[in-house]
Amino acid sequence: MKKYFILLSALLFLSIRFPSLANDSMHMHHSEISIPEQNGHPSVGGLSGSIVDGVRVVQVKASRYKFEPSPIVVRLGEKVKIVLTSTDVTHGLNIPEFNVNIISKPGKPQSAEFIAGKKGTYHAHCSVYCGPGHSAMHVSFVVVE
């Protein structure tokens, strides 16, 4: 019983100390994603990264408690290489639908390659506890035609 009281007290403390962690307004919703379009299609400027030897290379910077760029936008069918670089503490980038989980220590880029084979907007998040704002560290991974 004492353990449950301590756990409940800790959760109460965290919710009072860091109210934004429980605030749904911090989570990105599909309607909030804005991708520049021309004639109904995403413009080249709306895509993340650049093409290098036929692979879309996206440099993703992770820092407490955000990813840049946000959102990450690629084309359907592209081979994608995400290079994750942490600027402060160890971070991870997990995109479950594509079996991607990259972990980067500060200043030590890590990468993963995969095919963006499914159109849609997918939830991605930090997969390594990085501090009190960790639960709010999300980014959308968007695959467009």
DSSP file (Angstrom, degrees, kcal/mol; ACC not computed):
  #  RESIDUE AA STRUCTURE BP1 BP2  ACC     N-H-->O    O-->H-N    N-H-->O    O-->H-N    TCO  KAPPA ALPHA  PHI   PSI    X-CA   Y-CA   Z-CA
    1    1 A M     >        0   0    0      0, 0.0     4,-1.9     0, 0.0     5,-0.2   0.000 360.0 360.0 360.0 -38.9    0.0    0.0    0.0
    2    2 A K  H  >  +     0   0    0      1,-0.2     4,-2.2     2,-0.2     5,-0.2   0.879 360.0  54.9 -62.5 -37.7    2.9    2.4    0.8
    3    3 A K  H  > S+     0   0    0      1,-0.2     4,-2.4     2,-0.2    -1,-0.2   0.907 107.5  49.4 -62.2 -42.1    4.3    1.8   -2.7
    4    4 A Y  H  > S+     0   0    0      2,-0.2     4,-2.8     1,-0.2    -1,-0.2   0.881 109.5  51.7 -65.7 -38.2    1.0    2.9   -4.3
    5    5 A F  H  X S+     0   0    0     -4,-1.9     4,-2.5     2,-0.2    -1,-0.2   0.915 110.9  47.7 -63.8 -43.0    0.8    6.0   -2.2
    6    6 A I  H  X S+     0   0    0     -4,-2.2     4,-2.4     2,-0.2    -2,-0.2   0.919 113.3  48.0 -63.9 -43.9    4.4    7.0   -3.2
    7    7 A L  H  X S+     0   0    0     -4,-2.4     4,-2.4     2,-0.2    -2,-0.2   0.928 112.8  47.8 -63.0 -46.1    3.6    6.4   -6.8
    8    8 A L  H  X S+     0   0    0     -4,-2.8     4,-2.3     1,-0.2    -2,-0.2   0.897 111.8  50.7 -61.8 -41.6    0.4    8.3   -6.7
    9    9 A S  H  X S+     0   0    0     -4,-2.5     4,-2.5     2,-0.2    -1,-0.2   0.900 110.0  50.1 -63.3 -41.4    2.2   11.2   -4.9
   10   10 A A  H  X S+     0   0    0     -4,-2.4     4,-2.5     2,-0.2    -2,-0.2   0.918 111.3  48.3 -64.3 -43.6    4.9   11.3   -7.5
   11   11 A L  H  X S+     0   0    0     -4,-2.4     4,-2.4     2,-0.2    -2,-0.2   0.904 111.8  49.5 -63.7 -41.0    2.3   11.4  -10.3
   12   12 A L  H  X S+     0   0    0     -4,-2.3     4,-1.8     2,-0.2    -2,-0.2   0.926 110.9  50.1 -62.7 -44.9    0.4   14.2   -8.6
   13   13 A F  H  X S+     0   0    0     -4,-2.5     4,-3.1     1,-0.2     5,-0.2   0.927 112.0  47.8 -58.3 -46.9    3.7   16.1   -8.1
   14   14 A L  H  X S+     0   0    0     -4,-2.5     4,-2.8     1,-0.2    -1,-0.2   0.890 110.0  51.6 -64.6 -39.5    4.6   15.7  -11.8
   15   15 A S  H  < S+     0   0    0     -4,-2.4    -1,-0.2     2,-0.2    -2,-0.2   0.832 115.9  41.7 -68.3 -30.0    1.2   16.8  -13.0
   16   16 A I  H  < S+     0   0    0     -4,-1.8    -2,-0.2    -5,-0.2    -1,-0.2   0.898 119.2  43.8 -79.0 -43.0    1.3   19.9  -10.9
   17   17 A R  H  < S+     0   0    0     -4,-3.1    -2,-0.2     1,-0.3    -3,-0.2   0.843 128.8  26.1 -71.4 -35.3    5.0   20.7  -11.7
   18   18 A F    ><  +     0   0    0     -4,-2.8     3,-1.6    -5,-0.2     4,-0.4  -0.602  66.9 163.9-130.0  70.2    4.7   20.0  -15.4
   19   19 A P  G >  S+     0   0    0      0, 0.0     3,-1.1     0, 0.0     4,-0.3   0.770  70.9  68.4 -62.9 -25.4    1.1   20.6  -16.5
   20   20 A S  G >  S+     0   0    0      1,-0.3     3,-0.9     2,-0.2     6,-0.2   0.736  85.6  70.0 -67.8 -20.1    1.9   20.7  -20.2
   21   21 A L  G <  S+     0   0    0     -3,-1.6    -1,-0.3     1,-0.2    -6,-0.1   0.816 105.1  39.8 -65.9 -28.4    2.8   17.0  -20.1
   22   22 A A  G <  S+     0   0    0     -3,-1.1     2,-0.6    -4,-0.4    -1,-0.2   0.391  91.0 110.0 -98.8   2.6   -0.9   16.2  -19.7
   23   23 A N    X   -     0   0    0     -3,-0.9     3,-1.7    -4,-0.3     4,-0.3  -0.703  55.1-157.7 -87.8 116.3   -2.1   18.8  -22.1
   24   24 A D  G >  S+     0   0    0     -2,-0.6     3,-1.5     1,-0.3    -1,-0.2   0.713  86.0  75.9 -64.3 -20.3   -3.5   17.4  -25.3
   25   25 A S  G 3  S+     0   0    0      1,-0.3    -1,-0.3     3,-0.0     4,-0.1   0.694  86.1  63.7 -67.5 -15.2   -2.9   20.7  -27.1
   26   26 A M  G <  S+     0   0    0     -3,-1.7     2,-0.3    -6,-0.2    -1,-0.3   0.687  85.8  89.4 -79.0 -17.4    0.8   19.8  -27.2
   27   27 A H  S <  S-     0   0    0     -3,-1.5     2,-0.3    -4,-0.3   109,-0.0  -0.622  83.5-119.8 -84.3 138.7    0.1   16.8  -29.4
   28   28 A M        -     0   0    0     -2,-0.3     2,-0.3     2,-0.0    -2,-0.1  -0.596  25.9-155.4 -79.0 132.3    0.1   17.3  -33.2
   29   29 A H    >   -     0   0    0     -2,-0.3     3,-2.0    -4,-0.1     4,-0.4  -0.779  27.2-113.1-106.0 154.1   -3.2   16.6  -34.9
   30   30 A H  G >  S+     0   0    0     -2,-0.3     3,-1.3     1,-0.3    -1,-0.1   0.842 115.4  58.1 -54.3 -37.5   -3.5   15.6  -38.6
   31   31 A S  G 3  S+     0   0    0      1,-0.3    -1,-0.3     3,-0.0    -3,-0.0   0.672  97.7  62.4 -70.1 -15.1   -5.3   18.9  -39.4
   32   32 A E  G <  S+     0   0    0     -3,-2.0     2,-0.5     2,-0.0    -1,-0.3   0.589  78.4 101.7 -85.4 -10.3   -2.4   20.9  -38.1
   33   33 A I    <   -     0   0    0     -3,-1.3     2,-0.5    -4,-0.4    -3,-0.0  -0.635  54.7-166.9 -80.9 124.7    0.1   19.7  -40.7
   34   34 A S        +     0   0    0     -2,-0.5    -2,-0.0    12,-0.0    -3,-0.0  -0.952   9.2 177.9-117.4 118.4    0.6   22.2  -43.4
   35   35 A I        -     0   0    0     -2,-0.5    11,-0.1     7,-0.0    12,-0.0  -0.979  34.7-115.3-119.8 122.3    2.4   21.1  -46.6
   36   36 A P        -     0   0    0      0, 0.0     7,-2.5     0, 0.0     2,-0.3  -0.255  38.9-163.2 -55.7 139.0    2.8   23.6  -49.4
   37   37 A E  E     -A   42   0A   0      5,-0.3     2,-0.4     8,-0.1     7,-0.0  -0.924  21.4-166.8-128.4 153.3    0.9   22.6  -52.5
   38   38 A Q  E >  S-A   41   0A   0      3,-3.1     3,-1.8    -2,-0.3     0, 0.0  -0.983  84.6 -10.5-133.8 124.5    0.8   23.4  -56.2
   39   39 A N  T 3  S-     0   0    0     -2,-0.4    -1,-0.1     1,-0.3     0, 0.0   0.855 131.2 -53.8  54.9  37.7   -2.1   22.2  -58.3
   40   40 A G  T 3  S+     0   0    0      1,-0.2    -1,-0.3     0, 0.0    -3,-0.0   0.446 120.8  99.7  81.5  -0.5   -3.3   20.0  -55.5
   41   41 A H  E <  S-A   38   0A   0     -3,-1.8    -3,-3.1   103,-0.0    -1,-0.2  -0.892  84.3 -94.7-117.7 148.7    0.1   18.2  -55.0
   42   42 A P  E     -A   37   0A   0      0, 0.0    -5,-0.3     0, 0.0     2,-0.1  -0.357  43.5-125.1 -58.8 135.9    2.8   18.9  -52.5
   43   43 A S    >   -     0   0    0     -7,-2.5     3,-2.0     1,-0.1     4,-0.3  -0.420  23.5-107.2 -78.1 161.3    5.4   21.2  -53.9
   44   44 A V  G >  S+     0   0    0      1,-0.3     3,-1.7     2,-0.2    -1,-0.1   0.858 120.8  61.5 -57.0 -36.1    9.1   20.2  -53.8
   45   45 A G  G 3  S+     0   0    0      1,-0.3    -1,-0.3   -10,-0.0    -8,-0.1   0.688  94.9  63.3 -64.3 -17.8    9.7   22.7  -51.1
   46   46 A G  G <  S+     0   0    0     -3,-2.0    -1,-0.3   -10,-0.2     2,-0.3   0.562  86.7  89.8 -83.9  -8.1    7.2   20.8  -48.9
   47   47 A L  S <  S-     0   0    0     -3,-1.7     2,-0.2    -4,-0.3    27,-0.2  -0.633  77.6-122.5 -90.4 148.5    9.4   17.6  -48.9
   48   48 A S        -     0   0    0     25,-3.2    -2,-0.1    -2,-0.3    24,-0.1  -0.591  67.1  -7.7 -87.4 149.3   12.0   17.1  -46.2
   49   49 A G  S    S-     0   0    0     -2,-0.2     2,-0.3    10,-0.1     9,-0.2  -0.182  82.6 -85.3  71.0-158.2   15.7   16.5  -47.0
   50   50 A S  E     -B   57   0B   0      7,-1.9     7,-3.2     5,-0.1     2,-0.5  -0.953  33.5 -96.3-148.2 163.3   17.2   16.1  -50.4
   51   51 A I  E     +B   56   0B   0     -2,-0.3     2,-0.4     5,-0.2     5,-0.2  -0.753  37.9 177.5 -88.4 124.8   17.9   13.3  -52.9
   52   52 A V  E >  S-B   55   0B   0      3,-3.0     3,-1.5    -2,-0.5    -2,-0.0  -0.975  73.6 -21.8-128.4 114.8   21.4   11.9  -52.8
   53   53 A D  T 3  S-     0   0    0     -2,-0.4    -1,-0.1     1,-0.3     3,-0.1   0.885 129.1 -48.9  51.8  43.5   22.2    9.0  -55.1
   54   54 A G  T 3  S+     0   0    0      1,-0.2    25,-0.5    24,-0.0     2,-0.4   0.514 119.0 107.4  80.0   5.1   18.5    8.2  -55.5
   55   55 A V  E <  S-B   52   0B   0     -3,-1.5    -3,-3.0    23,-0.1     2,-0.8  -0.956  70.6-128.1-119.0 133.0   17.8    8.2  -51.8
   56   56 A R  E     -Bc  51  80B   0     23,-2.7    25,-3.0    -2,-0.4     2,-0.6  -0.715  28.7-161.4 -78.8 112.6   15.9   10.9  -49.9
   57   57 A V  E     -Bc  50  81B   0     -7,-3.2    -7,-1.9    -2,-0.8     2,-0.6  -0.862   6.7-170.6-100.2 121.1   18.2   11.8  -47.0
   58   58 A V  E     - c   0  82B   0     23,-2.8    25,-2.7    -2,-0.6     2,-0.7  -0.951  12.5-151.2-116.8 115.8   16.5   13.7  -44.2
   59   59 A Q  E     - c   0  83B   0     -2,-0.6     2,-0.5    23,-0.2    25,-0.2  -0.771  18.0-167.3 -83.5 115.8   18.7   15.2  -41.5
   60   60 A V  E     - c   0  84B   0     23,-3.1    25,-2.6    -2,-0.7     2,-0.5  -0.930   7.0-155.6-111.6 124.8   16.6   15.2  -38.3
   61   61 A K  E     -Dc  68  85B   0      7,-3.2     7,-2.1    -2,-0.5     2,-0.5  -0.863   8.2-162.4 -99.5 128.1   17.8   17.2  -35.3
   62   62 A A  E     +Dc  67  86B   0     23,-2.8    25,-2.3    -2,-0.5    26,-0.4  -0.940  21.4 150.9-112.2 129.9   16.6   16.0  -31.9
   63   63 A S  E >   -D   66   0B   0      3,-2.3     3,-4.1    -2,-0.5     2,-0.2  -0.971  56.4 -40.8-149.2 159.2   16.7   18.3  -28.8
   64   64 A R  T 3  S-     0   0    0      1,-0.3    70,-0.1    -2,-0.3     3,-0.0  -0.425 124.3 -13.6 -57.6 123.1   14.6   18.6  -25.7
   65   65 A Y  T 3  S+     0   0    0     -2,-0.2    -1,-0.3    68,-0.1     2,-0.3  -0.287 119.7  57.2-124.2  65.5   11.7   18.2  -26.5
   66   66 A K  E <   -D   63   0B   0     -3,-4.1    -3,-2.3    71,-0.2     2,-0.4  -0.974  53.8-134.8-153.2 162.4   11.3   18.5  -30.3
   67   67 A F  E     -D   62   0B   0     71,-0.4    -5,-0.2    -2,-0.3    71,-0.1  -0.946  30.6-121.1-117.9 144.4   12.4   17.1  -33.7
   68   68 A E  E    S+D   61   0B   0     -7,-2.1    -7,-3.2    -2,-0.4     2,-0.2  -0.998  90.6  38.6-131.7 130.8   13.4   19.3  -36.6
   69   69 A P  S    S-     0   0    0      0, 0.0    -1,-0.1     0, 0.0     3,-0.1   0.509  88.5-145.9 -76.6 162.7   12.1   19.3  -39.3
   70   70 A S  S    S+     0   0    0      1,-0.2     2,-0.2    -2,-0.2    71,-0.1  -0.932  79.9  25.4-142.7 117.4    8.5   18.9  -38.2
   71   71 A P  S    S-     0   0    0      0, 0.0     2,-0.6     0, 0.0    -1,-0.2   0.584  84.0-142.8 -77.8 170.5    6.7   17.3  -39.9
   72   72 A I  E     -g  141   0C   0     68,-2.7    70,-3.5    -2,-0.2     2,-0.5  -0.908  24.1-168.3 -97.4 121.1    9.0   15.0  -41.8
   73   73 A V  E     +g  142   0C   0     -2,-0.6   -25,-3.2    68,-0.2     2,-0.3  -0.953  14.3 160.4-123.0 127.2    7.6   14.7  -45.4
   74   74 A V  E     -g  143   0C   0     68,-2.7    70,-2.7    -2,-0.5     2,-0.3  -0.848  37.9 -99.6-134.1 169.6    8.6   12.2  -48.0
   75   75 A R  E >   -g  144   0C   0     -2,-0.3     3,-1.8    68,-0.2    41,-0.2  -0.690  42.8 -97.0 -94.4 147.1    7.1   10.7  -51.3
   76   76 A L  T 3  S+     0   0    0     68,-3.3    41,-0.2    -2,-0.3     3,-0.1  -0.362 108.9  17.7 -57.5 132.2    5.4    7.4  -51.5
   77   77 A G  T 3  S+     0   0    0     39,-3.7    -1,-0.2     1,-0.3    40,-0.2   0.297  92.2 134.3  88.3  -9.1    7.8    4.7  -52.8
   78   78 A E    <   -     0   0    0     -3,-1.8    38,-2.8    38,-0.4     2,-0.6  -0.408  61.0-121.6 -72.9 147.9   11.0    6.6  -52.0
   79   79 A K  E     - E   0 115B   0    -25,-0.5   -23,-2.7    36,-0.2     2,-0.4  -0.816  38.7-159.1 -81.6 127.3   14.0    5.0  -50.4
   80   80 A V  E     -cE  56 114B   0     34,-3.6    34,-2.2    -2,-0.6     2,-0.5  -0.911  18.8-168.4-117.2 135.8   14.4    7.1  -47.3
   81   81 A K  E     -cE  57 113B   0    -25,-3.0   -23,-2.8    -2,-0.4     2,-0.6  -0.972   9.5-163.7-121.1 114.8   17.5    7.6  -45.1
   82   82 A I  E     -cE  58 112B   0     30,-2.5    30,-1.6    -2,-0.5     2,-0.6  -0.874   0.9-163.3 -99.0 126.2   16.9    9.4  -41.8
   83   83 A V  E     -cE  59 111B   0    -25,-2.7   -23,-3.1    -2,-0.6     2,-0.5  -0.940   9.8-159.7-108.9 111.5   20.0   10.7  -40.1
   84   84 A L  E     -cE  60 110B   0     26,-3.1    26,-2.1    -2,-0.6     2,-0.4  -0.810  10.7-178.2 -98.2 127.2   19.2   11.5  -36.5
   85   85 A T  E     -c   61   0B   0    -25,-2.6   -23,-2.8    -2,-0.5     2,-0.4  -0.989  13.5-151.2-125.6 123.9   21.5   13.8  -34.6
   86   86 A S  E     -cf  62 106B   0     19,-0.6    21,-2.6    -2,-0.4   -23,-0.2  -0.746   6.7-168.5 -91.4 139.8   21.0   14.7  -30.9
   87   87 A T  S    S+     0   0    0    -25,-2.3   -24,-0.1    -2,-0.4    -1,-0.1   0.553  78.7   8.4-102.8  -9.9   22.2   18.1  -29.7
   88   88 A D  S    S+     0   0    0      1,-0.6     2,-0.2   -26,-0.4   -25,-0.1   0.629 121.4   0.3-136.7 -60.2   21.8   17.6  -25.9
   89   89 A V  S    S-     0   0    0    -27,-0.1    -1,-0.6    16,-0.1     2,-0.2  -0.762  91.5 -65.3-128.8 175.0   21.1   14.1  -24.4
   90   90 A T        +     0   0    0     -2,-0.2     2,-0.3    39,-0.1    15,-0.2  -0.476  59.5 177.1 -66.3 130.6   20.5   10.7  -25.9
   91   91 A H  E     -H  104   0C   0     13,-2.1    13,-2.8    -2,-0.2     2,-0.3  -0.892  16.4-152.2-129.0 160.1   17.3   10.7  -28.0
   92   92 A G  E     -H  103   0C   0     -2,-0.3     2,-0.5    36,-0.3    36,-0.3  -0.930   6.2-149.1-127.0 156.9   15.5    8.1  -30.2
   93   93 A L  E     -H  102   0C   0      9,-2.6     9,-2.3    -2,-0.3     2,-0.5  -0.959  19.1-174.8-126.6 113.0   13.3    8.4  -33.2
   94   94 A N  E     +HI 101 125C   0     31,-2.8    31,-1.7    -2,-0.5     7,-0.2  -0.934  15.8 175.4-113.8 124.1   10.7    5.6  -33.4
   95   95 A I  E > > -H  100   0C   0      5,-2.4     3,-1.8    -2,-0.5     5,-1.7  -0.838  12.2-170.9-121.3  89.3    8.3    5.3  -36.4
   96   96 A P  G > 5S+     0   0    0      0, 0.0     3,-1.7     0, 0.0    -1,-0.1   0.826  77.6  60.9 -55.4 -40.1    6.5    2.0  -35.6
   97   97 A E  G 3 5S+     0   0    0     26,-0.3    -2,-0.0     1,-0.3    25,-0.0   0.711 113.5  37.6 -64.1 -18.8    4.7    1.6  -38.9
   98   98 A F  G < 5S-     0   0    0     -3,-1.8    -1,-0.3     2,-0.1     3,-0.1   0.209 111.0-116.6-114.8  12.9    8.1    1.4  -40.8
   99   99 A N  T < 5 +     0   0    0     -3,-1.7     2,-0.5    -4,-0.2    -2,-0.1   0.879  64.4 149.4  52.9  43.0   10.0   -0.6  -38.1
  100  100 A V  E   < +H   95   0C   0     -5,-1.7    -5,-2.4    12,-0.1     2,-0.3  -0.919  16.5 158.9-110.1 129.5   12.4    2.3  -37.5
  101  101 A N  E     -H   94   0C   0     -2,-0.5     2,-0.4    -7,-0.2    -7,-0.2  -0.775  12.8-179.9-148.4 101.9   14.0    3.0  -34.2
  102  102 A I  E     -H   93   0C   0     -9,-2.3    -9,-2.6    -2,-0.3     2,-0.5  -0.857   8.6-163.0-105.2 135.6   17.1    5.2  -34.3
  103  103 A I  E     -H   92   0C   0     -2,-0.4     2,-0.5   -11,-0.2   -11,-0.2  -0.982   8.4-174.7-122.0 127.3   19.0    6.1  -31.2
  104  104 A S  E     -H   91   0C   0    -13,-2.8   -13,-2.1    -2,-0.5     3,-0.1  -0.977  14.4-150.3-126.5 126.8   21.6    8.9  -31.2
  105  105 A K  B >   -K  108   0D   0      3,-0.5     3,-2.5    -2,-0.5   -19,-0.6  -0.562  54.9 -66.7 -82.8 158.1   23.9   10.0  -28.4
  106  106 A P  B 3  S-f   86   0B   0      0, 0.0   -19,-0.2     0, 0.0    -1,-0.2  -0.188 120.8  -1.6 -51.3 126.4   24.8   13.8  -28.4
  107  107 A G  T 3  S+     0   0    0    -21,-2.6   -20,-0.1     1,-0.1   -22,-0.1   0.537 107.5 105.7  72.8   7.0   26.9   14.7  -31.4
  108  108 A K  B <   -K  105   0D   0     -3,-2.5    -3,-0.5   -22,-0.2    -1,-0.1  -0.791  62.0-150.3-121.8  88.2   26.9   11.1  -32.8
  109  109 A P        -     0   0    0      0, 0.0     2,-0.3     0, 0.0   -24,-0.2  -0.228  13.8-172.2 -59.9 143.0   24.6   10.8  -35.8
  110  110 A Q  E     -E   84   0B   0    -26,-2.1   -26,-3.1     2,-0.0     2,-0.3  -0.947   5.5-162.1-130.9 153.5   22.9    7.5  -36.4
  111  111 A S  E     -E   83   0B   0     -2,-0.3     2,-0.3   -28,-0.2   -28,-0.2  -0.903  14.2-165.4-138.3 164.7   20.8    6.5  -39.4
  112  112 A A  E     -E   82   0B   0    -30,-1.6   -30,-2.5    -2,-0.3     2,-0.4  -0.987  11.4-151.4-145.8 143.9   18.2    4.1  -40.8
  113  113 A E  E     +E   81   0B   0     -2,-0.3     2,-0.3   -32,-0.2   -32,-0.2  -0.929  27.2 145.1-118.0 143.8   17.1    3.4  -44.4
  114  114 A F  E     -E   80   0B   0    -34,-2.2   -34,-3.6    -2,-0.4     2,-0.5  -0.967  47.1 -98.0-162.9 168.6   13.7    2.1  -45.4
  115  115 A I  E     -E   79   0B   0     -2,-0.3     2,-1.9   -36,-0.2   -36,-0.2  -0.861  25.2-136.0 -98.6 129.9   11.1    2.4  -48.2
  116  116 A A        +     0   0    0    -38,-2.8   -39,-3.7    -2,-0.5   -38,-0.4  -0.608  45.2 156.7 -81.7  80.6    8.2    4.8  -47.6
  117  117 A G        +     0   0    0     -2,-1.9     2,-0.4   -41,-0.2    -1,-0.2   0.391  47.2  63.3 -94.8   1.8    5.7    2.2  -49.0
  118  118 A K  S    S-     0   0    0     -3,-0.1     2,-0.2     2,-0.1    25,-0.1  -0.982  74.4-135.4-132.9 122.2    2.5    3.3  -47.3
  119  119 A K        +     0   0    0     -2,-0.4     2,-0.3    23,-0.1    25,-0.2  -0.490  59.6  71.1 -71.8 141.3    0.8    6.7  -47.9
  120  120 A G  E    S- J   0 143C   0     23,-2.1    23,-3.1    -2,-0.2     2,-0.5  -0.871  81.9 -67.4 147.4-176.7   -0.4    8.5  -44.9
  121  121 A T  E     - J   0 142C   0     -2,-0.3     2,-0.4    21,-0.2    21,-0.2  -0.958  48.5-168.1-112.7 123.5    0.5   10.4  -41.7
  122  122 A Y  E     - J   0 141C   0     19,-3.0    19,-3.0    -2,-0.5     2,-0.4  -0.882  21.1-119.1-120.0 143.9    2.2    8.4  -39.1
  123  123 A H  E     - J   0 140C   0     -2,-0.4     2,-0.3    17,-0.2   -26,-0.3  -0.625  31.8-179.8 -79.4 132.1    3.0    9.1  -35.5
  124  124 A A  E     + J   0 139C   0     15,-2.1    15,-2.3    -2,-0.4     2,-0.3  -0.951   4.8 174.1-128.7 153.0    6.7    9.2  -34.5
  125  125 A H  E     -IJ  94 138C   0    -31,-1.7   -31,-2.8    -2,-0.3     2,-0.3  -0.963  40.3 -83.0-153.0 165.4    8.1    9.8  -31.1
  126  126 A C        -     0   0    0     11,-2.0   -33,-0.2     8,-0.3    11,-0.1  -0.607  34.0-166.2 -73.0 130.5   11.3    9.9  -29.0
  127  127 A S        +     0   0    0     -2,-0.3     2,-0.4   -25,-0.3    -1,-0.1   0.334  66.1  69.0-104.6   6.2   12.0    6.3  -27.8
  128  128 A V  S    S-     0   0    0    -36,-0.3   -36,-0.3     6,-0.1    -1,-0.1  -0.991  92.0-110.0-126.8 126.0   14.6    7.1  -25.1
  129  129 A Y        +     0   0    0     -2,-0.4   -39,-0.1     1,-0.2    -2,-0.1  -0.328  42.5 170.4 -55.9 125.5   13.6    8.9  -21.9
  130  130 A C        -     0   0    0      1,-0.5    -1,-0.2    -4,-0.1     3,-0.1   0.261  52.6 -60.8-126.3   9.3   15.2   12.4  -22.2
  131  131 A G  S >  S-     0   0    0      1,-0.1     3,-2.0   -67,-0.0    -1,-0.5  -0.800  78.2 -43.8 135.1-176.1   13.7   14.3  -19.3
  132  132 A P  T 3  S+     0   0    0      0, 0.0     3,-0.3     0, 0.0    -1,-0.1   0.698 130.8  52.2 -63.9 -20.9   10.4   15.5  -17.9
  133  133 A G  T >  S+     0   0    0      1,-0.2     3,-1.8    -3,-0.1     4,-0.2   0.326  77.0 108.1 -94.0   8.1    9.1   16.6  -21.4
  134  134 A H  G X  S+     0   0    0     -3,-2.0     3,-2.1     1,-0.3    -8,-0.3   0.870  70.3  58.8 -53.4 -43.9    9.8   13.3  -23.0
  135  135 A S  G 3  S+     0   0    0     -3,-0.3    -1,-0.3     1,-0.3    -2,-0.1   0.667 105.2  51.4 -66.0 -14.4    6.2   12.2  -23.3
  136  136 A A  G <  S+     0   0    0     -3,-1.8     2,-1.3     1,-0.1    -1,-0.3   0.312  79.2 110.0-101.1   7.4    5.4   15.3  -25.4
  137  137 A M    <   +     0   0    0     -3,-2.1   -11,-2.0    -4,-0.2     2,-0.3  -0.677  46.6 139.3 -90.4  91.8    8.3   14.7  -27.9
  138  138 A H  E     - J   0 125C   0     -2,-1.3   -71,-0.4   -73,-0.3     2,-0.3  -0.849  28.7-176.2-129.1 160.9    6.4   13.7  -31.1
  139  139 A V  E     - J   0 124C   0    -15,-2.3   -15,-2.1    -2,-0.3     2,-0.4  -0.970  26.3-119.6-152.4 151.2    6.7   14.4  -34.8
  140  140 A S  E     - J   0 123C   0     -2,-0.3   -68,-2.7   -17,-0.2     2,-0.6  -0.792  14.9-153.8 -93.6 137.5    4.5   13.4  -37.7
  141  141 A F  E     -gJ  72 122C   0    -19,-3.0   -19,-3.0    -2,-0.4     2,-0.5  -0.957  19.5-165.4-108.3 114.3    6.0   11.3  -40.5
  142  142 A V  E     -gJ  73 121C   0    -70,-3.5   -68,-2.7    -2,-0.6     2,-0.6  -0.885  13.2-166.4-112.5 127.1    4.1   12.1  -43.7
  143  143 A V  E     -gJ  74 120C   0    -23,-3.1   -23,-2.1    -2,-0.5     2,-0.3  -0.957  17.6-179.7-111.9 117.0    4.2   10.0  -46.9
  144  144 A V  E      g   75   0C   0    -70,-2.7   -68,-3.3    -2,-0.6  -103,-0.0  -0.732 360.0 360.0-113.5 161.2    2.6   11.8  -49.9
  145  145 A E              0   0    0     -2,-0.3   -70,-0.1   -70,-0.2    -1,-0.1   0.472 360.0 360.0 -82.1 360.0    2.1   10.8  -53.5
